[in-house]
Amino acid sequence: MRNSLRSVVVTGLAVMTAVLALPGTASAATTTTVGFDVSYPQCGTTLPSAHAFGIVGVNGGLSTKANPCLSQQLTWASHSSGAVAAQPKAQLYLNTANPGEYISQVSTWPKTSGTTPYGTCNGTNSMSCSWEYGRERAQNSVVSFFTPAAQAAKVDSQPGHYTWWLDVESDNTWQSGSTAAQARNRATLEGMTAYLTSRGATVGLYSPHTQWSQIVGSVGTTSNLAGRKSWLPGATSLSGATTNCKQAPLTPGGKVTLAQYVPKNSFDSDKSC
């Protein structure tokens, strides 16, 4: 997620095709179809006061850390206008990774598991442990980070009432160098998806096509990643995001439903496709 990696200049918002109310102004009646995604780098900043929907990062850059401003940002997202019927007012995203090549340095790597689609985890760098790692990271993000923050914000704390996006980027730690490594990365995302869907949540995928291909490789139609909604980054303008809406989805049977664009000196903005 771009906003999880860069410092955002918040002196003002860029003028967009859809007119926005500047942060701190009284133009609450302004209607926009633009959404924004925010996370820990925006802690302490004035967020856009006119937003059709808001997407909040649950983690603090790593799947093992919480966004320290999660509660406040959930409140902000819940106050979205809801002007785009296809987009829930408040959505969430999770940081993802697979550090299985560095087991000796990772205290959170699973030692065992129940039954997974790939057998039982025995603590090694395997498909089953990769799947279990993803499941555990999703569970921890929901139970330890999201739920208490939502309760503190007095917003809906049921994970099944939200869309959860899995943020897949090369800046996080992934296995590499072979199709087997890609398969283990894919298993981690499948484990995360399995946990979230078991809680009734809708799961989508965020990634640039080039990084998705490098990290995950091809996804078969039997994977629980197939058919998922795609959120594509890479544009710097609304027109560029509109073009990206026409790109292929990340997985077979999926659909591009969001495109992110990052105007200069502004917040990460999102167009509903």
C-alpha positions as CSV (number, residue, x, y, z in Angstrom):
1,M,0.0,0.0,0.0
2,R,1.6,3.2,-1.1
3,N,0.5,5.2,2.0
4,S,2.2,2.6,4.3
5,L,5.6,3.3,2.8
6,R,5.7,7.0,2.2
7,S,5.3,10.3,4.2
8,V,2.2,12.2,3.0
9,V,2.3,15.9,2.7
10,V,-0.9,17.3,4.1
11,T,-0.8,21.0,3.3
12,G,-3.8,20.6,1.1
13,L,-5.6,18.3,-1.3
14,A,-5.1,18.4,-5.1
15,V,-8.0,19.6,-7.2
16,M,-9.7,16.5,-8.6
17,T,-12.4,16.0,-11.2
18,A,-14.8,15.2,-8.4
19,V,-14.7,18.3,-6.2
20,L,-13.6,17.6,-2.6
21,A,-14.0,19.6,0.6
22,L,-10.6,20.5,1.9
23,P,-9.7,19.1,5.3
24,G,-11.0,21.4,8.0
25,T,-13.4,23.4,5.9
26,A,-17.2,23.6,6.4
27,S,-18.1,22.2,3.0
28,A,-19.7,19.1,4.5
29,A,-22.5,19.1,2.0
30,T,-20.0,18.6,-0.9
31,T,-20.7,15.3,-2.6
32,T,-17.8,13.2,-4.0
33,T,-17.4,9.8,-5.5
34,V,-13.8,9.6,-4.4
35,G,-12.6,7.3,-1.6
36,F,-9.3,7.4,0.3
37,D,-7.1,4.9,2.0
38,V,-5.2,5.7,5.1
39,S,-3.0,4.0,7.7
40,Y,-0.3,4.7,10.3
41,P,1.6,7.3,8.3
42,Q,-1.5,9.5,8.5
43,C,-1.6,9.4,12.3
44,G,-2.1,12.9,13.6
45,T,-3.0,14.4,10.3
46,T,-6.3,16.0,9.3
47,L,-8.0,13.5,7.0
48,P,-10.3,14.4,4.1
49,S,-13.7,15.7,5.3
50,A,-15.4,14.7,2.1
51,H,-15.1,11.1,1.2
52,A,-17.4,8.6,-0.4
53,F,-15.7,5.7,1.4
54,G,-12.6,5.1,3.5
55,I,-10.2,2.1,3.6
56,V,-8.2,1.8,6.7
57,G,-4.9,-0.2,7.2
58,V,-5.2,-2.4,10.3
59,N,-1.5,-3.0,10.6
60,G,1.5,-0.7,11.3
61,G,3.4,-1.6,8.2
62,L,4.0,-5.3,9.2
63,S,1.4,-8.0,9.8
64,T,2.7,-8.4,13.4
65,K,2.1,-4.7,14.3
66,A,-1.0,-2.7,14.8
67,N,-1.8,0.7,13.3
68,P,-1.7,2.9,16.4
69,C,-4.4,5.2,15.0
70,L,-6.7,2.4,14.0
71,S,-9.6,3.5,16.3
72,Q,-9.6,7.1,15.1
73,Q,-9.3,6.1,11.5
74,L,-12.2,3.6,11.8
75,T,-14.3,6.5,13.1
76,W,-13.3,8.6,10.1
77,A,-14.1,5.8,7.7
78,S,-17.5,5.2,9.3
79,H,-18.4,8.9,8.6
80,S,-18.0,8.4,4.8
81,S,-20.9,9.7,2.8
82,G,-21.6,6.3,1.2
83,A,-22.2,8.1,-2.1
84,V,-20.9,5.1,-4.2
85,A,-23.4,2.3,-3.8
86,A,-20.9,-0.3,-4.9
87,Q,-18.4,0.5,-2.2
88,P,-19.0,0.0,1.6
89,K,-18.4,3.1,3.6
90,A,-15.7,1.6,5.7
91,Q,-13.3,-1.1,4.4
92,L,-10.0,-2.5,5.8
93,Y,-6.7,-3.8,4.5
94,L,-4.0,-6.1,6.0
95,N,-0.3,-6.2,5.4
96,T,0.9,-9.6,4.2
97,A,4.2,-11.5,4.0
98,N,5.8,-14.9,4.1
99,P,9.1,-15.0,6.0
100,G,9.5,-18.7,5.8
101,E,13.0,-18.5,4.5
102,Y,14.1,-16.9,7.7
103,I,12.5,-19.2,10.3
104,S,15.3,-18.9,12.8
105,Q,14.6,-15.1,12.9
106,V,10.8,-15.2,13.0
107,S,9.2,-15.8,16.4
108,T,5.7,-16.0,14.9
109,W,6.4,-18.8,12.5
110,P,4.0,-21.7,13.4
111,K,5.4,-24.8,15.0
112,T,2.3,-26.9,14.5
113,S,-1.3,-26.6,13.2
114,G,-4.5,-28.3,12.8
115,T,-5.4,-29.7,9.4
116,T,-4.7,-27.4,6.5
117,P,-5.3,-27.9,2.8
118,Y,-1.6,-28.9,2.6
119,G,-1.4,-31.2,5.5
120,T,-0.2,-30.5,9.1
121,C,2.5,-27.9,9.9
122,N,5.6,-29.3,11.6
123,G,7.4,-26.0,12.0
124,T,9.4,-26.2,8.7
125,N,9.3,-24.0,5.6
126,S,6.4,-25.9,4.0
127,M,3.2,-25.2,2.2
128,S,1.2,-26.2,5.3
129,C,3.2,-23.9,7.7
130,S,2.9,-21.1,5.1
131,W,-0.9,-21.5,5.1
132,E,-1.0,-21.7,8.9
133,Y,1.2,-18.6,9.1
134,G,-1.3,-16.6,7.0
135,R,-4.2,-17.9,9.0
136,E,-2.6,-16.9,12.3
137,R,-1.6,-13.5,11.1
138,A,-5.1,-12.7,9.9
139,Q,-6.6,-14.0,13.1
140,N,-4.2,-11.9,15.2
141,S,-5.0,-8.8,13.1
142,V,-8.8,-9.3,13.6
143,V,-8.8,-10.4,17.3
144,S,-6.0,-8.4,18.7
145,F,-5.9,-5.3,16.5
146,F,-9.2,-4.6,14.8
147,T,-11.8,-5.8,17.3
148,P,-10.6,-3.7,20.3
149,A,-10.0,-0.7,18.1
150,A,-13.5,-0.9,16.6
151,Q,-15.1,-1.3,20.1
152,A,-13.2,1.7,21.3
153,A,-14.4,3.7,18.3
154,K,-18.0,2.5,18.9
155,V,-18.3,1.3,15.3
156,D,-19.3,-2.1,14.0
157,S,-16.8,-4.6,15.4
158,Q,-18.0,-7.7,13.4
159,P,-15.3,-8.6,10.9
160,G,-17.8,-10.3,8.7
161,H,-19.5,-6.9,8.0
162,Y,-16.4,-5.6,6.2
163,T,-14.4,-6.0,3.0
164,W,-10.8,-6.9,3.9
165,W,-8.1,-6.3,1.3
166,L,-4.8,-8.3,1.4
167,D,-2.0,-5.9,0.5
168,V,0.6,-7.8,-1.5
169,E,3.8,-5.8,-2.2
170,S,7.5,-6.6,-2.7
171,D,8.5,-4.3,0.1
172,N,7.4,-6.9,2.6
173,T,9.3,-10.2,3.2
174,W,8.5,-12.9,0.7
175,Q,10.0,-16.2,-0.4
176,S,11.6,-16.0,-3.8
177,G,13.7,-17.7,-6.4
178,S,11.4,-20.5,-7.6
179,T,7.8,-21.5,-8.4
180,A,7.8,-23.5,-5.1
181,A,8.6,-20.3,-3.2
182,Q,5.7,-18.6,-5.0
183,A,3.4,-21.5,-4.1
184,R,4.3,-21.0,-0.4
185,N,3.6,-17.3,-0.7
186,R,0.3,-18.1,-2.3
187,A,-0.5,-20.6,0.5
188,T,0.0,-17.8,3.1
189,L,-2.6,-15.6,1.3
190,E,-4.9,-18.6,1.1
191,G,-4.6,-19.1,4.8
192,M,-5.4,-15.4,5.5
193,T,-8.4,-15.6,3.1
194,A,-9.6,-18.8,4.8
195,Y,-9.7,-17.2,8.2
196,L,-11.4,-14.0,7.1
197,T,-14.1,-15.8,5.1
198,S,-14.6,-18.2,8.1
199,R,-15.6,-15.0,10.0
200,G,-18.0,-14.1,7.2
201,A,-15.8,-11.3,5.6
202,T,-15.5,-10.4,2.0
203,V,-11.8,-10.6,0.9
204,G,-10.2,-8.7,-2.0
205,L,-6.6,-8.4,-3.3
206,Y,-4.4,-5.3,-3.6
207,S,-1.2,-5.5,-5.7
208,P,0.5,-4.1,-8.8
209,H,0.4,-6.7,-11.5
210,T,4.2,-6.9,-11.8
211,Q,4.6,-7.5,-8.1
212,W,1.8,-10.0,-7.9
213,S,3.4,-12.0,-10.7
214,Q,6.7,-11.9,-9.0
215,I,5.4,-12.9,-5.5
216,V,2.5,-15.1,-6.2
217,G,2.8,-16.3,-9.7
218,S,-0.2,-18.0,-11.3
219,V,-3.3,-18.8,-9.4
220,G,-5.3,-21.9,-10.2
221,T,-9.1,-21.9,-10.4
222,T,-9.3,-24.2,-7.3
223,S,-7.5,-21.7,-5.1
224,N,-9.6,-19.6,-2.7
225,L,-7.9,-16.6,-4.2
226,A,-9.6,-17.2,-7.6
227,G,-12.6,-15.0,-8.2
228,R,-11.5,-12.3,-5.7
229,K,-12.0,-8.6,-6.3
230,S,-8.9,-6.7,-7.4
231,W,-7.8,-3.3,-6.3
232,L,-5.1,-2.0,-8.6
233,P,-2.5,0.8,-7.7
234,G,-0.1,2.7,-9.9
235,A,-1.9,5.7,-11.2
236,T,-1.2,9.3,-10.3
237,S,-4.4,10.8,-11.6
238,L,-8.1,10.1,-11.8
239,S,-7.9,9.5,-15.5
240,G,-5.0,7.0,-15.0
241,A,-7.1,5.2,-12.4
242,T,-10.0,5.1,-14.8
243,T,-7.7,3.4,-17.3
244,N,-6.5,0.9,-14.7
245,C,-10.1,-0.1,-14.0
246,K,-10.0,-1.7,-17.5
247,Q,-7.0,-3.9,-16.6
248,A,-7.3,-7.7,-16.0
249,P,-8.0,-8.8,-12.4
250,L,-5.2,-10.4,-10.4
251,T,-6.8,-13.8,-10.3
252,P,-9.0,-15.8,-12.7
253,G,-12.7,-15.1,-12.3
254,G,-12.0,-11.9,-10.4
255,K,-13.0,-8.4,-11.2
256,V,-11.3,-5.0,-10.8
257,T,-13.5,-3.0,-8.5
258,L,-11.1,-0.3,-7.2
259,A,-8.2,1.6,-8.7
260,Q,-5.9,3.7,-6.5
261,Y,-4.3,7.0,-7.6
262,V,-1.9,9.2,-5.8
263,P,-1.9,12.9,-6.8
264,K,1.1,14.9,-5.9
265,N,1.1,16.2,-2.3
266,S,-2.2,14.5,-1.5
267,F,-3.7,11.4,0.1
268,D,-4.0,8.1,-1.6
269,S,-7.3,8.3,-3.6
270,D,-9.5,5.5,-4.9
271,K,-11.9,5.3,-7.8
272,S,-14.7,2.8,-7.8
273,C,-14.6,0.8,-11.1
